[in-house]
Amino acid sequence: MDSENKEFIDKHDLADKFSSQRTDRCIMLMRPEVRALVDLPLDEKIKKSNEVINEALGKFGRVGLGFSGGTDSLVLLHMVRQFKPNIPCIFVDTQFEFPETYDFVNKVVLEWNITDYQKVRAEKNRLEEFKQKFGFKTPEFIVAHDGYHKIEPMVKAIEDRRFDAFFVGLRGVEHEERAKEIFFSPRKNPEHIRIHPLLFWKKSDVLDYVKKFNLECNPLYAKGYTSLGDTISTEINTDPNAHERAGRGIVRETVMKRLRDLGYT
């Protein structure tokens, strides 16, 4: 870790950012109506999520779904397709995805017969440019890199497809900023609604759903990853007792609000 990143982390007092207590901190930040759902049994959570999905599909005319190849978005896709089998799916190729992720996404698209699938990506690879300008994995680098390679292509797809609403597999226990979300979240540039049917789910709920419906998951999880991004932002979680976002990098976690202000999920 370079001195600039260390100084940034020390300044924000984030040494315990990936401790096991983070889930509880996130739950305390949730809105009361969301927090009340966190401890429901799986079948009740599925019922509530289905209500959110059904309401969204009835309220909005043009609706898409973000599919990253991670387990949260896999579960979301499986649930939404019970109501709308031909839901348009958007996969953002940052140009730095793991080979396993590319293979897994292609496998799901083929085996699940996803008829409206679109892979989007930025026009150029600007990794080296951002490294030289900001330093590798500094806060400024993360915001610029993710903004250009991940957020802008997704937002452009939402605009080009003229989606009124967009499903994402966001869960509130993943991050303090995500914990503050609501089920139907208005966004601008372009104007649309982000829909969060899994907002109140824990990691254990997702795993139980996978078992219940016998879903195959991205093989990276079996290799020790507990939260998937691209190869720039994701490492194996070496501590089984740590928070599920361990491996994503402390610096990146601290700029989440800035990323979400740009349109990140």
C-alpha positions as CSV (number, residue, x, y, z in Angstrom):
1,M,0.0,0.0,0.0
2,D,1.5,3.4,-1.0
3,S,1.7,6.3,1.5
4,E,-1.1,8.3,-0.1
5,N,-3.6,5.4,0.2
6,K,-2.5,4.7,3.8
7,E,-2.9,8.3,4.8
8,F,-6.4,8.3,3.2
9,I,-7.4,5.2,5.1
10,D,-6.0,6.5,8.4
11,K,-7.7,9.9,8.0
12,H,-11.1,8.2,7.6
13,D,-10.5,5.8,10.5
14,L,-11.6,2.7,8.5
15,A,-9.4,0.0,9.9
16,D,-12.4,-2.1,10.8
17,K,-14.2,-1.5,7.5
18,F,-14.4,-5.2,6.7
19,S,-15.0,-6.5,10.2
20,S,-17.8,-9.0,10.9
21,Q,-19.7,-6.2,12.7
22,R,-20.2,-4.3,9.5
23,T,-23.4,-6.1,8.7
24,D,-24.9,-4.9,12.0
25,R,-23.8,-1.4,11.3
26,C,-25.4,-1.4,7.9
27,I,-28.7,-2.8,9.3
28,M,-28.8,0.1,11.9
29,L,-28.5,2.5,9.0
30,M,-31.5,1.1,7.1
31,R,-34.8,2.8,7.0
32,P,-37.2,1.3,9.7
33,E,-39.5,-0.2,7.1
34,V,-36.5,-2.0,5.5
35,R,-34.8,-3.0,8.7
36,A,-38.1,-4.7,9.9
37,L,-37.7,-7.2,7.0
38,V,-34.1,-8.3,7.6
39,D,-34.9,-11.2,9.9
40,L,-37.8,-12.6,8.0
41,P,-37.5,-16.3,7.0
42,L,-36.5,-16.9,3.4
43,D,-39.9,-17.8,2.1
44,E,-41.3,-14.5,3.5
45,K,-38.4,-12.6,1.9
46,I,-39.1,-14.2,-1.4
47,K,-42.8,-13.2,-1.1
48,K,-41.9,-9.6,-0.3
49,S,-39.3,-9.3,-3.1
50,N,-41.9,-10.8,-5.5
51,E,-44.3,-8.1,-4.5
52,V,-41.7,-5.4,-5.3
53,I,-41.0,-7.0,-8.6
54,N,-44.7,-7.4,-9.5
55,E,-45.4,-3.8,-8.5
56,A,-42.5,-2.5,-10.6
57,L,-43.5,-4.4,-13.7
58,G,-47.1,-3.2,-13.4
59,K,-46.0,0.4,-12.8
60,F,-43.3,0.9,-15.4
61,G,-43.5,0.3,-19.1
62,R,-39.9,-0.2,-20.1
63,V,-37.9,-2.1,-17.5
64,G,-34.4,-3.6,-17.7
65,L,-32.1,-5.6,-15.4
66,G,-28.5,-5.4,-14.6
67,F,-26.8,-8.8,-14.6
68,S,-23.1,-8.9,-13.5
69,G,-22.5,-12.6,-13.2
70,G,-22.5,-12.4,-9.4
71,T,-24.9,-14.4,-7.2
72,D,-27.1,-11.4,-6.1
73,S,-27.8,-10.5,-9.7
74,L,-28.3,-14.2,-10.6
75,V,-30.9,-14.6,-7.9
76,L,-32.6,-11.4,-9.0
77,L,-32.7,-12.5,-12.6
78,H,-34.1,-15.9,-11.6
79,M,-36.9,-14.1,-9.6
80,V,-37.8,-11.5,-12.2
81,R,-38.0,-14.0,-15.0
82,Q,-40.9,-15.8,-13.2
83,F,-42.9,-12.6,-14.0
84,K,-41.2,-11.5,-17.2
85,P,-39.2,-14.2,-19.0
86,N,-38.0,-11.8,-21.7
87,I,-36.7,-9.1,-19.3
88,P,-33.9,-7.1,-21.1
89,C,-30.5,-7.9,-19.4
90,I,-27.6,-5.6,-19.4
91,F,-24.1,-6.8,-18.7
92,V,-21.4,-4.2,-18.3
93,D,-18.1,-5.4,-19.6
94,T,-15.5,-3.2,-17.9
95,Q,-12.8,-4.9,-20.1
96,F,-11.3,-6.3,-16.9
97,E,-13.7,-9.0,-16.0
98,F,-12.5,-12.4,-14.8
99,P,-12.4,-15.1,-17.5
100,E,-14.7,-17.1,-15.2
101,T,-17.2,-14.3,-15.2
102,Y,-17.3,-14.0,-19.0
103,D,-17.8,-17.7,-19.3
104,F,-20.5,-17.8,-16.6
105,V,-22.5,-15.0,-18.0
106,N,-22.4,-16.5,-21.5
107,K,-23.5,-19.9,-20.0
108,V,-26.5,-18.4,-18.1
109,V,-27.6,-16.4,-21.2
110,L,-27.5,-19.7,-23.3
111,E,-28.9,-22.1,-20.8
112,W,-31.6,-19.8,-19.5
113,N,-32.5,-18.7,-23.0
114,I,-32.1,-15.0,-22.3
115,T,-33.5,-13.5,-25.5
116,D,-32.8,-9.9,-24.8
117,Y,-29.2,-9.7,-23.7
118,Q,-26.9,-6.7,-24.2
119,K,-23.2,-6.4,-23.4
120,V,-22.0,-2.8,-23.1
121,R,-18.5,-1.4,-22.6
122,A,-16.6,1.9,-22.8
123,E,-15.1,2.8,-26.2
124,K,-11.5,2.7,-24.9
125,N,-9.3,1.0,-22.3
126,R,-8.1,3.9,-20.2
127,L,-6.5,2.0,-17.3
128,E,-2.9,3.1,-18.0
129,E,-4.0,6.7,-18.5
130,F,-5.8,6.8,-15.1
131,K,-2.8,5.0,-13.4
132,Q,-0.4,7.7,-14.6
133,K,-2.7,10.6,-13.9
134,F,-4.0,9.6,-10.4
135,G,-1.8,6.7,-9.2
136,F,-3.0,3.1,-9.0
137,K,-6.0,2.5,-6.7
138,T,-6.0,6.0,-5.2
139,P,-9.5,7.4,-4.5
140,E,-9.2,9.5,-7.6
141,F,-8.2,6.6,-9.7
142,I,-11.1,4.4,-8.5
143,V,-13.6,7.1,-9.2
144,A,-12.2,7.8,-12.7
145,H,-11.7,4.2,-13.6
146,D,-15.1,2.9,-12.4
147,G,-16.8,6.0,-13.7
148,Y,-15.5,5.5,-17.2
149,H,-15.4,1.7,-17.6
150,K,-18.4,0.7,-15.5
151,I,-20.8,3.5,-14.7
152,E,-21.0,5.4,-17.9
153,P,-21.7,2.3,-20.1
154,M,-24.5,1.2,-17.8
155,V,-26.1,4.7,-17.7
156,K,-25.8,5.0,-21.4
157,A,-27.5,1.7,-21.9
158,I,-30.4,2.8,-19.6
159,E,-30.7,6.0,-21.7
160,D,-30.4,4.3,-25.1
161,R,-32.9,1.7,-24.2
162,R,-35.2,4.4,-22.7
163,F,-35.8,2.3,-19.6
164,D,-38.3,3.8,-17.1
165,A,-36.9,1.5,-14.4
166,F,-33.9,-0.7,-13.9
167,F,-33.6,-3.8,-11.6
168,V,-30.4,-4.2,-9.7
169,G,-29.3,-6.8,-7.1
170,L,-28.3,-4.3,-4.4
171,R,-28.4,-5.5,-0.8
172,G,-28.3,-3.0,2.1
173,V,-25.9,-5.1,4.3
174,E,-23.2,-4.8,1.7
175,H,-22.3,-1.2,2.3
176,E,-23.2,1.7,4.6
177,E,-24.3,3.8,1.6
178,R,-26.4,1.1,0.1
179,A,-28.0,0.5,3.5
180,K,-29.8,3.9,3.2
181,E,-31.5,2.9,-0.1
182,I,-35.3,2.4,-0.7
183,F,-37.1,-0.1,-2.9
184,F,-37.9,2.4,-5.6
185,S,-35.1,4.9,-5.9
186,P,-35.4,7.9,-8.3
187,R,-32.3,8.7,-10.5
188,K,-31.5,11.5,-12.9
189,N,-29.4,11.7,-16.1
190,P,-31.3,9.9,-17.4
191,E,-34.4,10.0,-15.3
192,H,-35.4,6.5,-14.2
193,I,-36.2,4.4,-11.1
194,R,-33.7,1.9,-9.6
195,I,-35.6,-1.1,-8.2
196,H,-34.0,-3.0,-5.3
197,P,-36.0,-6.2,-4.6
198,L,-33.2,-7.7,-2.5
199,L,-32.5,-4.6,-0.4
200,F,-33.3,-6.4,2.9
201,W,-31.6,-9.8,2.1
202,K,-28.5,-11.0,3.9
203,K,-25.7,-13.1,2.3
204,S,-27.1,-16.2,3.9
205,D,-30.5,-15.6,2.3
206,V,-28.9,-15.5,-1.1
207,L,-27.0,-18.7,-0.5
208,D,-30.2,-20.4,0.8
209,Y,-32.1,-19.3,-2.3
210,V,-29.4,-20.8,-4.5
211,K,-29.7,-24.1,-2.7
212,K,-33.5,-24.0,-2.7
213,F,-33.6,-23.6,-6.5
214,N,-30.4,-25.5,-7.3
215,L,-28.8,-22.6,-9.1
216,E,-25.3,-22.8,-10.4
217,C,-23.1,-19.9,-9.4
218,N,-20.0,-18.2,-10.7
219,P,-17.1,-20.5,-10.0
220,L,-15.0,-17.7,-8.5
221,Y,-16.9,-18.1,-5.2
222,A,-15.5,-21.6,-4.8
223,K,-12.0,-20.1,-5.2
224,G,-12.4,-17.8,-2.1
225,Y,-14.0,-14.7,-3.5
226,T,-17.0,-13.4,-1.5
227,S,-17.8,-10.3,-3.5
228,L,-17.2,-10.0,-7.2
229,G,-16.1,-7.0,-9.2
230,D,-13.5,-6.9,-12.0
231,T,-9.9,-7.9,-11.7
232,I,-8.9,-4.4,-10.8
233,S,-11.1,-4.2,-7.7
234,T,-11.5,-7.8,-6.5
235,E,-9.2,-10.1,-4.5
236,I,-9.8,-13.4,-2.6
237,N,-11.2,-12.9,0.9
238,T,-8.7,-14.7,3.1
239,D,-10.6,-14.3,6.3
240,P,-13.8,-16.4,6.6
241,N,-15.0,-14.3,9.5
242,A,-14.7,-11.0,7.7
243,H,-17.5,-9.0,6.1
244,E,-18.5,-10.3,2.6
245,R,-17.0,-7.2,0.9
246,A,-13.5,-8.0,2.2
247,G,-11.4,-8.3,-0.9
248,R,-12.9,-5.3,-2.6
249,G,-10.3,-2.8,-1.2
250,I,-10.7,-0.3,1.6
251,V,-10.0,2.7,-0.6
252,R,-12.7,1.7,-3.1
253,E,-15.2,1.3,-0.2
254,T,-14.5,4.8,1.0
255,V,-15.5,6.4,-2.3
256,M,-18.7,4.5,-2.7
257,K,-20.9,7.6,-2.2
258,R,-19.0,9.4,-5.0
259,L,-19.4,6.4,-7.2
260,R,-23.1,6.1,-6.4
261,D,-23.6,9.8,-7.1
262,L,-22.2,9.1,-10.6
263,G,-24.8,6.3,-11.1
264,Y,-23.2,3.2,-9.5
265,T,-25.5,0.7,-7.9
